[in-house]
Each structure stands twice: as structure tokens, then as C-alpha cells.
């Protein structure tokens, strides 16, 4: 599929009007065609990384989000009311341009990410010198893995943490706020290079911004066009989850009704 897409893009490529990321890569390839450091195979691998790298976590976040909308119909209605107020009641599709106008929708996505940390453990870190932290001696070079689940469910930061409440991420004016000290769905941490004059970098997921855009577009589009509810007489779905590559929700039967 991806090879076919690259071929299609190459056939009608306009260097002066690139349409997307593939076009930009093909244009760059033309400038480096006399070298072996950048080839069409590289383009394929880059697109594969972007296309498949975030699929598991993005899809699983949505698979958690819809059951929580079923369990919390009042939250579903609030998101839909906000979407309708900005987009109208027809079938317009939300775009990234609407994102700043939809704070409750954004806060709901963040609460989904908080209440069920898809990757309970973050990436490994290591101190570059012997360190004492909270009474524990940590030798230099020791691998340390942050427990994201614990941070997201700590009642010190999140009162009644098992309650689904998007308002945790809204300030008094209804604007989206973040909690960097305790909200870390894309992992956390900083490091400095050996040259301490160089800019510090965060050890967060490289696909963070892409994933946030995907989640917003998919979640808002689904709730704009459909209602989600349990079948008549069905029991409420479990929120325990099954731990594998990610924390996946159990299979849930639900009714999807076009609005």
C-alpha cells in the first residue's frame, strides 16, 4: 500500500506545490539523488514509522474513550454540545483549526489518557552520577523506569482518581490546562548532553504531537456524527483492562447511532 502511494505521488509530483509529507520527501530525494544516503527505501521506512508507529496507542486510546462515553453519557453529551456549538448541527467534520475552540473535547481526551495509562511504565532513564532520591541511593547508570500509572492515579494530584472527570483539565475560565508534574501519557523526563551548553531535551514520545492531532480529529469526528450507548439490558463494561503491549480494554458491545 505505501509503495503504491509513493508511486502515485511521484507520477504527479509538483515541486512548487507539495501536497503532503510524501511530496516533501520526494522533492528532497531529487536533491540527493547522486548520493546513497537518502533513497526511496528510506522514504518507505520513514512513512512506515509515521503510519504504524502510533497506531497501537492511538487506537487503544479511542477504544478506551468510547466505553467511557458509554459509561458517562453526560460527558458524551457535553462534548457533543460543544461540537455542535462550534460546528453547527450539520455534518461538518472537525479540523485542527477548531481545536482551540473545543476545550471540553480536548479535556475529555486528556482525561481518557489519564484514567487509563496505555503504557503503565515509561521509557528507561539513568542518573549520570550517584543520586539519593526520597531516601533511596541510586548508583550512577542505574536504569529507572517511571510508573506512569501511579502518577495518573495518585489522589494527591487527582482527587477521586477512579472518577472520570474532564474538568480536571479545565481552569476557572474553561480553558485547557496541563499538569506536567503528574500528567504524563507520553512519558516524561529531561536529559542534558555531555556538552552542558547544548539545549536540554525531553525524553518524551517522539510522536506526541502527531498522536495528539490524530486523537483530536478521530475522537471529535466520532462524537460529532454518532451517539454511543449500551444495548438494552446490557451490563456496564469493565474498566479493568488487559495488559499486553499496551493496556487494552475488554471487548465491549455497544450501539452506534448516527446523530
C-alpha positions in Angstrom: 0.0 0.0 0.0 2.7 2.5 1.0 4.8 1.7 -2.1 1.7 2.3 -4.2 1.2 5.7 -2.6 4.8 6.7 -3.2 4.4 5.8 -6.9 1.2 7.7 -7.2 2.8 10.8 -5.6 5.8 10.5 -7.9 3.7 10.4 -11.1 2.0 13.8 -10.5 4.6 15.5 -8.3 4.7 19.3 -8.5 7.9 20.6 -6.9 6.4 24.1 -6.5 3.2 22.9 -4.8 3.9 20.0 -2.4 0.7 18.5 -1.1 1.9 16.5 1.8 4.8 14.8 3.6 5.4 12.3 0.8 5.8 15.0 -1.7 8.3 16.8 0.5 10.3 13.6 0.9 10.3 13.0 -2.9 11.5 16.6 -3.5 14.3 16.1 -1.0 15.2 12.8 -2.8 15.7 14.7 -6.0 18.2 17.0 -4.4 20.2 14.0 -3.0 19.7 11.6 -6.0 23.5 11.5 -6.6 24.2 10.2 -3.1 23.4 6.9 -1.4 22.5 8.4 1.9 18.8 9.0 1.1 16.8 6.6 -1.1 13.2 5.7 -1.9 13.6 2.9 0.5 14.3 5.5 3.2 11.1 7.2 2.3 9.2 4.0 2.7 10.7 3.3 6.1 10.0 6.9 7.3 6.4 6.7 6.2 6.0 3.3 7.9 7.3 4.7 11.1 4.8 7.6 11.0 1.9 5.4 9.8 2.3 2.4 12.0 4.4 3.7 15.0 1.4 5.4 16.7 -1.4 3.2 15.5 -1.5 0.9 18.6 -1.6 3.6 21.2 -3.9 5.9 19.2 -6.4 3.1 18.5 -6.3 1.8 22.1 -6.9 5.3 23.4 -10.0 5.5 21.3 -11.0 2.0 22.4 -10.9 3.2 26.0 -12.6 6.5 25.1 -15.8 5.1 23.6 -16.6 2.8 26.6 -16.1 5.7 28.9 -18.5 7.8 26.8 -21.0 4.9 27.2 -20.4 4.7 31.0 -20.6 8.5 31.3 -23.4 9.6 28.9 -23.5 13.1 30.5 -19.9 13.6 29.4 -20.7 12.4 26.0 -23.5 14.9 25.7 -21.2 17.8 26.9 -18.7 17.0 24.2 -21.4 16.8 21.6 -23.0 20.0 22.7 -19.6 21.8 22.4 -19.0 20.3 19.0 -22.5 21.4 17.8 -22.0 24.9 19.2 -18.8 25.4 17.1 -19.6 23.3 14.0 -23.4 23.5 13.9 -25.7 20.6 13.8 -25.0 19.5 10.3 -22.3 17.0 9.4 -19.2 19.3 9.2 -16.0 17.5 10.1 -13.9 18.9 12.9 -10.4 20.1 11.8 -7.3 21.1 13.7 -8.4 24.8 13.2 -11.3 24.1 15.6 -9.1 22.5 18.3 -8.6 25.7 20.3 -12.3 26.3 20.3 -13.2 22.9 21.8 -11.6 22.9 25.2 -14.1 20.4 26.8 -13.4 17.9 23.9 -9.7 18.3 24.4 -10.0 17.9 28.2 -12.1 14.8 27.7 -9.3 13.2 25.6 -6.8 14.1 28.3 -8.9 12.5 31.0 -9.1 9.3 28.9 -5.4 9.3 28.7 -5.1 9.9 32.5 -7.6 7.4 33.8 -6.2 4.5 31.8 -2.5 4.9 31.1 -1.9 2.8 28.0 1.7 2.3 28.7 2.0 1.9 32.5 5.8 2.2 32.5 7.7 5.0 30.8 11.0 4.7 29.0 14.1 3.9 31.0 16.2 6.7 32.4 19.5 6.7 34.3 21.3 9.2 36.6 24.7 10.4 35.4 26.0 10.4 38.9 25.3 8.7 42.3 22.0 10.1 43.5 19.8 10.0 46.6 16.1 10.3 45.9 13.4 10.1 48.6 15.8 8.2 50.8 16.9 5.7 48.1 20.5 5.6 47.0 20.6 5.2 43.2 24.1 4.5 41.7 25.2 6.2 38.5 23.9 4.4 35.4 21.1 2.6 37.2 18.1 2.2 34.9 15.0 3.8 36.4 11.5 3.4 34.9 8.8 5.9 35.8 5.5 4.3 36.7 3.0 6.4 34.8 0.0 4.6 36.1 0.9 5.5 39.7 1.4 9.2 38.7 -2.0 9.2 37.0 -3.9 7.6 39.9 -2.2 9.4 42.8 -5.0 11.0 44.9 -2.5 13.7 46.0 -2.7 15.1 42.5 -6.1 13.7 41.3 -8.8 13.6 43.9 -11.1 10.6 43.5 -8.8 9.3 40.7 -11.2 6.5 39.5 -13.8 9.1 38.7 -13.9 10.2 35.0 -13.9 14.0 35.2 -12.6 16.1 32.3 -12.9 19.2 34.4 -9.6 18.3 36.0 -8.0 19.8 32.9 -10.0 23.0 32.7 -9.3 26.2 34.6 -11.9 28.5 36.1 -12.4 30.1 32.7 -13.0 26.8 31.0 -9.6 26.8 29.2 -7.4 23.7 28.9 -4.6 23.4 31.5 -1.9 20.8 31.8 -0.4 19.3 34.9 3.2 18.5 33.9 4.1 17.2 37.4 1.5 14.4 37.3 0.1 14.1 33.7 2.5 12.2 31.5 0.8 10.0 28.9 3.7 10.4 26.6 6.3 9.6 29.3 8.5 12.2 31.0 12.0 13.4 31.9 14.8 15.5 30.7 18.4 15.0 29.9 21.5 17.0 29.0 24.1 16.0 26.5 27.7 15.8 27.7 28.1 19.3 26.4 26.0 21.0 29.1 25.8 24.1 26.9 23.6 22.3 24.4 19.9 22.6 24.7 18.2 20.2 27.1 15.8 17.7 25.6 12.8 15.9 26.9 12.6 12.1 26.9 9.0 12.1 25.7 7.4 10.1 22.9 8.7 11.4 19.5 5.2 11.1 18.1 3.5 13.1 20.9 2.3 16.0 18.6 1.2 13.6 15.9 -0.7 11.4 18.3 -2.5 14.4 19.9 -3.6 15.6 16.5 -4.8 12.2 15.5 -6.7 11.7 18.8 -8.4 15.0 18.5 -9.5 14.5 14.9 -10.7 11.0 15.3 -12.4 11.4 18.7 -14.2 14.6 17.8 -15.3 13.3 14.4 -16.8 10.2 16.0 -18.7 12.1 18.6 -19.8 14.7 16.1 -21.5 12.1 14.0 -22.6 9.3 16.3 -24.1 8.5 19.7 -22.7 5.6 21.6 -24.7 3.6 24.2 -25.1 0.2 25.6 -27.6 -2.3 24.2 -30.9 -2.5 26.1 -30.3 -4.6 29.3 -26.5 -4.9 28.8 -24.2 -4.8 31.8 -21.8 -1.9 32.2 -18.4 -2.7 30.6 -15.5 -3.4 32.8 -12.7 -0.9 33.0 -10.0 -3.3 34.3 -8.2 -3.7 31.0 -5.8 -6.4 29.8 -2.1 -5.7 29.9 -0.1 -6.5 26.8 2.0 -4.2 24.6 -0.5 -1.6 25.9 -3.3 -1.7 28.5 -6.2 -2.7 26.2 -9.9 -2.5 27.2 -12.0 -5.6 27.1 -14.3 -6.1 24.1 -17.5 -4.0 24.5 -20.8 -4.4 22.7 -22.3 -1.0 22.1 -24.9 0.6 19.8 -23.5 3.2 17.4 -26.3 5.5 16.3 -25.9 8.2 13.7 -26.9 11.6 15.0 
